[in-house]
Amino acid sequence: MPSSREIYKKGFRIYRLGNVSIDFENEKRIYLKVKGKSEVHSVIYDKISKKFICDCKWFSMKNQECSHIIAAKLFLKERGGIK
């Protein structure tokens, strides 16, 4: 099982490669597309609860922050979307 440090490094790499984009945004949520190693994943940021969810297996099985969520967080922080 990868460590949280390894997951962060993978997420940072995804972010730095420019593999995160906003698909859609409304007053309650931001829908992002995050290109992983072999697939594009959907990450949703709920502005009300301030929580992220991802459609990847890791998040579904472990209910833990995945590299796609890390990449999305870094992307949104850079553009001032979250603090």
N, C-alpha and C positions, 0 to 999 in steps of 0.2 A: 504494500500500500504506500503510495507516495506521501511524503511529509508535506506539511502546510508550506514549508519553504520551497519545495519543488513545485507545488501547485502555483505559488506566487510567481516564481521564476518563469514558468510556462505562460501564465497569464500576462506577465510583463512583456514577454517576447511577442505574444499575439498582438498586444496593444502597440508595441513599437513598430511592428511590421505594417501597421495601418489596417488591420483586419477587423476593425469594429466600425459599424455605421448605424445611424438611426434609421429605422424602417418607418416608424410612425410615432407621433407624440400627441397626447391630448392632456387635458387638465389633471387627470388622475394617474396616467402611466406613460412610461417611455418604453417603446418596443425597439430592441436593438438586434442586429444581425452580427454574429461573431463567427468569423471563419476559423475553424479549428484545423487540425492536421488533415482530416479527410472529409469533414462535413461542415456545413454552415449551421450554427445553432441559434436558437431564438432565446434571448434573455429579456426579461421584463423587469423594469424597475417601477415599483408601486410608490408613487409620491406621497400617498397618505400614510402608509405603514412604514415607509422607508426601507422596504425589503426587496431583495432580488430573487428571481426564480429563473432556472434554466431548464431547457428540454433535454439536456444530455443525460446519459446513463448514470454518471457519477453522482450528479445532484439528485436524480430520482432514487437511486439506491441508498446513498449515504446521507442525503439531506444535509450536505455540507457544502460550503463554498467551493466552487470549481474554478478552473483556470479561465473559463469563459466569463464568469461573473467578475473575477479579478480584472480582466481586460476591460469589461464594460465599466466598472467602477473607475478605473484609471482614465478612460476616455471621457466619462461624464465629469469627473473632477477637473480635468484639463479645460473643458468648455464651460465650467461653472455651473453644471447641472445639479451637482450634489456637493455637500460639504464633508 
